[in-house]
């Protein structure tokens, strides 16, 4: 996929938050970067922060299950997406990526209803 020039998006937390807070990042991004490096690719990682999804159709705000009340916040809800600068693969670790996403949320990405997660784009 990356070899073909396509983008790859992953959710480095490995699941939907159960409390609306940013969860620890898993090591999947490192496995992808290792495979890319083995294929001769050095791909940047673009950290992104999702905000405003807590309490939406996809959150686990009730009964610990997602999608319990589909229209809790109405038909349309505002969500936020903050995008950070691309990081060279050599500077990426789950901890560094989580710090970058946390900074994006602190800069305003988390003001509209709480954090729900993070996305890492590899390109």
C-alpha positions in Angstrom: 0.0 0.0 0.0 2.7 2.5 1.0 4.9 1.3 -1.8 2.2 2.2 -4.3 2.1 5.8 -2.9 -1.2 5.4 -1.0 -1.9 6.9 2.3 -2.5 4.7 5.4 -4.4 5.9 8.4 -4.4 4.1 11.7 -5.9 4.7 15.1 -2.8 4.3 17.4 -4.8 3.9 20.6 -6.1 0.5 19.3 -9.7 1.1 20.3 -12.4 3.6 21.2 -11.9 5.5 24.4 -14.1 4.5 27.3 -13.8 7.7 29.2 -13.3 10.5 26.6 -9.6 10.9 27.3 -6.6 10.1 25.1 -5.6 6.5 25.7 -2.0 5.1 25.6 -0.8 4.5 22.1 0.0 0.9 21.0 3.0 -0.1 18.9 1.3 -0.8 15.6 2.7 2.3 14.0 6.2 1.0 14.8 5.4 -2.4 13.1 4.2 -0.5 10.0 7.3 1.7 9.9 9.6 -1.3 10.3 7.9 -3.1 7.4 8.1 0.1 5.3 11.8 0.4 6.1 12.4 -3.2 5.2 10.7 -2.4 1.8 13.1 0.5 1.4 10.7 3.3 2.3 11.1 6.1 4.8 7.6 7.3 5.2 6.6 10.4 7.4 3.9 10.1 10.0 1.3 12.9 10.3 -0.3 13.1 13.8 -3.9 14.1 13.9 -6.3 14.6 16.8 -10.0 14.0 16.7 -12.2 16.0 19.1 -15.9 16.4 19.8 -16.8 12.8 19.3 -17.4 12.1 23.0 -21.1 11.6 23.4 -21.6 11.0 19.7 -23.0 7.9 18.1 -19.5 6.3 18.2 -18.6 7.0 21.8 -19.0 4.6 24.7 -20.5 7.2 27.0 -23.5 5.0 28.0 -23.3 1.4 29.2 -19.8 1.0 27.8 -21.0 0.2 24.3 -20.7 2.3 21.2 -23.7 3.2 19.2 -26.2 2.9 22.1 -28.1 6.1 21.3 -27.5 7.1 17.7 -29.1 10.6 17.8 -28.1 11.7 21.3 -26.6 14.9 19.9 -29.0 15.3 17.0 -28.6 14.4 13.4 -25.4 16.4 12.9 -22.7 17.1 15.4 -19.6 19.2 15.1 -16.3 17.4 15.3 -12.8 18.7 15.2 -9.7 17.5 13.4 -6.3 19.1 14.2 -3.3 18.1 12.1 0.3 18.4 13.1 3.4 18.6 11.0 4.7 15.3 9.5 7.3 13.5 11.5 10.2 11.6 9.9 10.0 7.9 10.6 13.2 8.0 12.7 11.5 10.5 15.2 8.4 8.4 15.7 7.6 6.3 18.8 4.2 5.6 20.3 5.2 8.0 23.2 6.3 10.8 20.9 3.3 10.4 18.7 1.0 10.5 21.8 2.8 13.7 23.0 2.2 15.3 19.6 -1.5 14.4 19.6 -1.8 15.6 23.2 -0.3 19.0 22.2 -2.7 19.3 19.3 -5.6 18.7 21.7 -4.3 21.2 24.1 -4.0 23.8 21.3 -7.7 23.7 20.7 -8.5 20.4 19.1 -10.1 19.2 22.3 -12.4 22.1 23.0 -15.6 20.8 21.4 -16.9 18.0 23.5 -13.9 16.1 24.6 -11.2 13.9 23.0 -12.2 10.7 21.3 -9.0 9.6 19.7 -6.1 10.1 17.3 -5.2 9.2 13.8 -1.7 8.7 12.4 -1.3 9.0 8.6 1.6 7.4 7.0 2.4 8.6 3.5 
